[in-house]
Amino acid sequence: MSEHTKSIEEKLNKSSRELDDLIRAADLPEDDRRSALNDRGRKPRRILRWAIKLFLLFVFLLFALPPFYIPLEGVRTSGFFIRRRPETRLFTDLEFHKGIDIAAPVGTPVRPAAIGRVADVGYSDGYGNFVELSHLFGFRTVYAHLSAVETREGALIAPGFSPLGRVGQTGRATGPHLHLEIKIGERSFPPGVFLFYHNVRRYLIGF
């Protein structure tokens, strides 16, 4: 046995003796002493179990969640969260922005961010012409302010194939752009998080 190993063993024995002395000094009952000794090894095991669970969750998400692609090339003009209302640009006139805006010329093709089925096609005062897709695990994406819609409700579409519509300025828009939202149920999430996740996934496993 090496000197280094002996030194480590002596330190461990010393720590164990010190703990035993503390327990005896506290005059704990025998059952409590055993419990205290067992707790010594329980915490590292708990930490290890949590580390394994987090690793398995990461692997599951890496392979299970659908990757999200940027629907078109353009300039991001507005992000997710609180922003000044575009019509006024006043710091006293704020609103919650549920997605990201990507500016591009009118007529630029808009492709789906992930494979999905067309859940809704319509028009609203805010979104203008819009398309909503449903994806795996309850994810939904919304594409708004389109100048033209080139798909229909119930259709199955995927990135890399025909566009679902064209960039426009319909609805509440101050310039031609695509408004993209990513939702689970009725709750919106920052699209940038999913686009970042896709980049990590592509770097690690190639797609």
Residue, then its C-alpha position, 0 to 999 in steps of 0.5 A: m500500500s502506498e504512502h498516499t493511500k495510507s494517508i487517505e485511509e488514516k484521514l478517513n479513520k480520523s474523521s470517522r472517530e471524530l464523528d463517533d466522539l461527537i455523537r457520544a458527546a451528544d449522548l444520543p440514543e443507539d438508534d439515533r447514532r445509527s441514523a447519524l452514521n447512515d446519513r453520512g453516506r446517504k447525501p452523496r448517494r442522493i446527489l449521484r441519483w439526481a445527477i443520473k436523473l438529470f443526465l437521462l433527462f438531457v439525453f431524452l430531450l436531446f433525441a425526443l424533442p422535435p428540432f426547430y429551424i429558423p423559418l426564413e432568413g432575415v433580420r430579427t427586429s423584435g424579441f420575446f418579452i416586454r417591449r415598447r409598442p411599435e406604433t408609438r415607440l414610447f417607453t411609457d407604452l409597453e406590451f408583452h411580445k409573445g414571439i420574435d419578429i423577423a423582417a424580410p421583403v414581402g413575398t419571402p417564402v416562410r417554411p415551417a420551423a418543424i414538421g407538423r400538421v396545420a391546426d388552423v388557418g385564418y385572419s385576425d386583427g392582430y395577426g393578420n393572415f396566420v398559420e398555426l401548426s401542431h407538433l409532437f409533445g403538444f408544441r404549437t407554432v404560429y406564423a403571422h402577418l403573412s401576405a399569402v397562405e399556401t397551405r390548408e388546415g389538416a395538411l402535414i408539412a415539414p421544413g425543406f419542402s413547400p412554404l406555408g406562406r409568404v412574408g407580409q404586413t397584414g394585421r397589426a404590423t408596422g412593416p413587412h415581417l414574420h411573427l413567430e411564436i412557439k407555444i405549449g398549450e396557451r403558454s408562449f415560450p421564447p423561440g430563441v431557447f428552442l432555436f439554441y437547443h436545435n443548434v446544440r443538438r445539431y452540433l452534438i448528433g449532426f441533425 
